[in-house]
């Protein structure tokens, strides 16, 4: 069982190890960690910022680190992730003093492995002293945009071919706009009441959605009893467009983490959804959610 005395950055490291090393979904790993650690509201917000920010800026952060680390493969995976999340804070979180970021990273490294604190301190102090490499010096345009916007080169190229350079840069820049936390209300008759309880707003996209600037909905009793479930606003548009009559047999070929699968199942009476995914642990997430929402008899999982 994980300790309930982890600091915010220790918790963020634990979540990011799950995401980067074990392929966990960032939102699910984050919710699990926040529920199992006794953190203040402020620290939960910090963990959330570090996790989502590091994931979003991963390619950029890796490029910066490549200029100060000679052989990444020789590093323990956890140590590399610790450097990524520390660098994210140093560059993008201007309200946190750099010395505090470095001190905490060194303390975490010291607890994890003897001697690792010296390497951690040396790398982060060098970046503090010298700054990071200049992305503008990358000559190849698509590569430069890839690093700047933390997006694969192939996708940058595809966007520019489809939309032109100017519009593509607007699209890429929008990727860093922080989404509101969104949920799906499972019974629309209760939406007004739940909106008041959660102090949320109506979604402008999906009739079944409520949104909030910040919110940890997975720990709410309304989540536990199935009144709400976490699902992106745009994802909630899929099931209604299928014009489901209730008796269909539906195949979701890439179903995890299950938001659309569960939503489709909620429209079915005698029909069923076959939910496919490569990994058993991801299918388990769908099965658990189906039980919570009372839809277990409508969904079959298979890999």
C-alpha positions in Angstrom: 0.0 0.0 0.0 1.3 3.5 -0.9 2.3 5.8 1.9 -0.2 8.5 2.7 2.6 10.9 3.6 4.0 11.5 0.2 4.8 15.1 -0.8 3.1 16.7 -3.8 6.2 16.1 -6.0 6.7 12.6 -4.8 3.0 11.9 -5.7 3.5 13.6 -9.1 6.6 11.4 -9.7 4.7 8.3 -8.8 1.9 9.2 -11.3 4.3 10.0 -14.1 6.2 6.8 -13.6 2.8 5.0 -14.1 2.1 7.0 -17.2 5.5 6.9 -18.9 6.8 3.5 -17.8 3.6 1.5 -17.5 1.3 3.1 -20.1 -1.3 4.2 -17.5 -3.9 6.8 -18.5 -2.8 10.1 -16.9 -6.2 11.1 -15.6 -6.9 7.7 -14.0 -3.4 7.4 -12.5 -3.8 10.9 -11.1 -7.2 10.3 -9.6 -6.0 7.1 -8.0 -3.0 8.9 -6.5 -4.9 11.9 -5.2 -7.4 9.6 -3.5 -4.7 7.5 -1.8 -2.6 10.4 -0.5 -3.6 12.9 2.2 -2.7 16.1 0.4 -4.1 19.6 0.9 -6.2 21.2 -1.8 -3.2 23.3 -2.8 -0.9 20.3 -3.1 -3.5 18.4 -5.1 -3.6 21.4 -7.5 0.2 21.3 -7.7 0.3 17.6 -8.4 -2.3 18.0 -11.2 -0.4 20.9 -12.8 2.9 19.0 -12.7 1.4 15.8 -14.1 -0.6 17.3 -16.9 2.1 19.9 -17.7 4.9 17.4 -17.9 2.9 15.1 -20.1 1.9 17.9 -22.4 5.5 19.3 -22.7 7.3 15.9 -22.7 9.0 16.2 -26.1 10.1 19.7 -25.4 11.5 18.8 -21.9 13.3 15.7 -23.4 15.0 17.9 -26.0 16.2 20.3 -23.3 17.5 17.5 -21.2 19.3 15.9 -24.2 21.7 18.9 -24.1 22.8 18.2 -20.6 22.6 14.4 -20.3 25.1 12.4 -22.3 23.4 9.0 -22.1 19.8 8.9 -21.1 19.7 5.1 -21.3 22.1 4.8 -18.4 19.7 6.6 -16.1 17.2 4.8 -13.9 13.8 5.5 -15.4 12.4 7.2 -12.2 15.4 9.5 -12.2 14.8 10.7 -15.7 11.1 11.3 -14.9 12.2 13.3 -11.8 14.3 15.5 -14.0 11.5 16.0 -16.5 9.0 17.1 -13.9 11.6 19.3 -12.1 12.5 21.0 -15.4 8.8 21.6 -16.2 8.5 23.5 -12.9 11.7 25.4 -13.5 10.6 26.6 -16.9 6.8 26.9 -16.8 5.8 27.5 -13.2 7.1 31.0 -12.4 5.4 31.2 -9.0 7.6 28.4 -7.6 11.2 29.4 -6.8 13.8 27.4 -8.7 15.8 26.7 -5.5 12.7 25.1 -4.0 12.2 22.8 -7.0 15.9 21.8 -7.0 15.9 21.2 -3.2 12.8 18.9 -3.4 14.2 17.0 -6.4 17.5 16.4 -4.5 15.6 15.1 -1.4 13.4 12.8 -3.5 16.5 11.4 -5.3 18.3 10.9 -2.0 15.4 8.8 -0.7 15.2 6.7 -3.9 18.9 5.8 -4.5 22.2 6.5 -2.8 24.2 8.9 -4.9 21.4 9.9 -7.2 21.0 13.2 -5.4 24.5 14.4 -6.6 23.6 13.8 -10.2 20.2 15.4 -9.8 21.7 18.5 -8.2 24.4 18.8 -10.8 22.0 18.6 -13.8 19.4 21.0 -12.4 22.0 23.5 -11.1 23.6 23.5 -14.6 20.3 24.3 -16.2 19.7 27.0 -13.6 23.1 28.5 -14.3 23.2 28.1 -18.1 19.6 28.1 -19.1 18.1 25.7 -21.7 19.0 25.3 -25.3 17.4 27.7 -27.9 14.7 26.0 -29.9 14.8 28.8 -32.5 18.3 27.5 -33.6 16.7 24.3 -34.9 17.0 24.7 -38.7 14.4 22.3 -40.0 11.0 24.0 -39.6 8.9 20.9 -38.9 11.4 19.7 -36.3 11.5 23.1 -34.7 7.7 23.2 -34.4 7.7 19.7 -33.2 10.0 20.5 -30.2 8.3 23.9 -29.6 4.8 22.5 -29.4 5.8 19.0 -28.1 4.1 17.3 -31.1 5.5 14.5 -33.3 7.1 15.7 -36.6 4.7 13.6 -38.7 1.7 15.4 -37.1 3.2 18.8 -37.6 3.8 18.0 -41.2 0.3 16.6 -41.7 -1.3 19.7 -40.1 0.7 22.1 -42.3 -0.2 20.2 -45.4 -3.9 20.2 -44.5 -4.3 23.7 -43.0 -1.3 25.8 -43.9 1.4 27.0 -41.6 -0.4 29.9 -39.9 -3.5 28.0 -39.0 -1.5 25.0 -37.9 0.5 27.1 -35.4 -2.7 28.3 -33.9 -3.9 24.7 -33.6 -0.6 23.6 -32.0 -0.6 26.5 -29.6 -4.2 25.7 -28.5 -3.0 22.3 -27.3 -1.7 24.0 -24.2 -5.0 25.6 -23.3 -6.0 24.0 -20.1 -9.3 22.1 -20.5 -12.0 22.4 -17.9 -12.8 19.3 -15.8 -15.8 17.7 -17.4 -18.3 15.0 -16.3 -21.3 13.3 -17.8 -24.5 13.3 -15.9 -26.0 9.8 -16.2 -29.6 10.9 -15.6 -30.4 14.2 -17.3 -33.4 14.6 -15.1 -30.9 15.2 -12.2 -28.6 17.6 -14.1 -29.9 20.8 -12.6 -29.7 19.5 -9.1 -26.2 18.0 -9.6 -25.0 21.3 -11.2 -25.9 23.1 -8.0 -24.3 20.5 -5.8 -21.1 20.4 -7.7 -21.1 24.2 -8.4 -20.4 23.4 -12.0 -21.5 25.0 -15.3 -23.4 23.6 -18.3 -21.2 22.5 -21.2 -21.5 24.5 -24.4 -20.9 21.3 -26.4 -22.7 18.3 -24.9 -26.2 18.4 -23.3 -25.1 15.6 -20.9 -22.0 17.4 -19.6 -21.1 19.7 -16.7 -17.8 21.5 -16.6 -15.8 23.1 -13.9 -12.5 25.1 -14.0 -11.0 22.7 -11.4 -12.5 19.7 -9.8 -11.5 16.3 -8.5 -14.8 14.5 -9.3 -13.5 10.9 -8.8 -13.5 11.4 -5.0 -17.1 12.6 -4.9 -19.9 10.4 -3.6 -21.8 11.2 -6.7 -19.1 9.5 -8.7 -19.2 6.5 -6.4 -22.9 6.0 -6.7 -22.9 6.4 -10.5 -24.8 9.7 -10.7 -21.8 11.2 -12.6 -18.9 9.8 -14.6 -15.8 11.4 -15.9 -15.9 11.9 -19.7 -14.5 14.6 -22.0 -17.1 16.9 -23.5 -16.3 16.1 -27.1 -16.4 12.4 -26.3 -20.0 12.8 -25.1 -21.1 13.8 -28.6 -20.4 10.4 -30.1 -23.1 8.2 -28.6 -26.0 10.6 -29.4 -25.0 10.8 -33.1 -25.3 7.0 -33.5 -29.1 7.2 -33.3 -29.2 4.1 -31.2 -32.6 2.3 -31.0 -31.7 0.0 -28.1 -31.3 -3.4 -29.7 -28.0 -2.9 -31.5 -24.9 -5.0 -31.2 -22.1 -2.4 -31.1 -18.3 -3.0 -31.5 -15.9 -0.6 -29.9 -12.6 -1.7 -31.3 -10.4 0.6 -29.2 -12.5 1.1 -26.1 -10.3 2.1 -23.1 -10.6 4.0 -20.9 -14.3 3.4 -21.7 -16.1 6.7 -21.7 -17.8 6.3 -25.1 -18.4 2.5 -24.5 -20.2 3.3 -21.3 -22.2 6.1 -22.9 -23.3 3.9 -25.8 -24.3 1.1 -23.4 -26.5 3.5 -21.5 -28.7 3.9 -24.6 -29.1 0.1 -25.0 -32.1 -2.0 -23.8 -31.6 -5.5 -25.3 -28.4 -4.7 -27.2 -24.8 -5.0 -26.1 -21.4 -3.5 -26.6 -18.3 -5.6 -27.3 -15.4 -3.5 -25.9 -11.9 -4.4 -27.3 -8.5 -3.3 -26.1 -5.0 -4.8 -26.2 -4.4 -4.7 -22.4 -6.3 -6.6 -19.6 -5.7 -3.8 -17.1 -7.4 -1.3 -19.3 -10.3 -3.6 -19.9 -10.6 -3.9 -16.1 -11.1 -0.2 -15.9 -14.1 -0.5 -18.2 -15.5 -3.5 -16.3 -15.2 -1.6 -12.9 -16.9 1.5 -14.4 -19.7 -0.6 -15.9 -20.5 -2.1 -12.5 -20.4 1.4 -10.9 -22.9 2.7 -13.5 -25.1 -0.4 -13.5 -24.2 -1.3 -17.1 -22.3 -4.6 -16.5 -24.9 -6.6 -18.3 -24.6 -4.4 -21.4 -20.9 -4.7 -21.9 -18.6 -7.5 -22.8 -14.8 -6.9 -22.8 -12.3 -8.8 -24.9 -8.6 -8.4 -26.0 
